[in-house]
């Protein structure tokens, strides 16, 4: 079983601002915005994983991120 987590692109703007405002280094701000903009929504992640060799997967989300758990199919 594997667990992968990431930020979600469709998080509410106040949450995005809250996370951004807690970053101490201003040089990290552009990377944070780029990361959020490149992230998936739970629906997009589920569709993407459905086309792979990962079996018995579950995609879940919370207000800030997405999580994927699954098992890679035997070769």
N, C-alpha and C positions, 0 to 999 in steps of 0.2 A: 504494500500500500504506500502510495506517495501523496504528499500534500504540497500544493503550490499555492501561493497567495500573491496578490498584487493589488494596487490601487484600482479604483473603478473610475472610468471617464465620466460617468453620469452622476457623480456625487453632487450633492447640493452645493451651491456657491458659498453659503456661509461656512460649510465644513471645509471646503477647499481653501477659503481665506484663513480659517483657524489653523489649519495645518501649515500653510505658507507662512503665517505670522509667527509660528513657533520655531521656524528655522533660523538659527542664529547667524549663519554665514550668508551674506547676501550673494556670494558667488554660487551658492547652491540653488537659489531661487529659480533661475532659468531652467535648470535641470529638472527641478520638481515639476514645473509647469509642463515641460516636454514629456515627462514620464506620465503624468495624469492624462495629457492629450493623446498619448499613444496606447493607453490602457483599454481593456475591453469592458463591455457590460457583461453581466452574467449570461444573458441570452446569446451574445456573440461568442463568448467563450464556450458555451455548450455546443453551439453549431460547429465551431472550429474543432473541438475535441471529438465530436461525433464522426468526423472524417479521418480519424487516426486509428492506431492499433490499441488504444487504451480502452479497456473493458471495465464494466461496473463502475463508471465514474459518476460523481455527484458534483454539481456546481452549486455553490451557495454564495450569497452576498450579504453584506451588512452595509450600513450607510457610507462607509469609507472604502471598502475593498471587496474583492471577490476571492473565493477559495475553490480549489479543485482538488478532489481526492479521487484516486483511481488506481487500477492495476494494469500494467502493460501486459498485453497478450503474449503467450509463449510463442517463440519463434518457430 
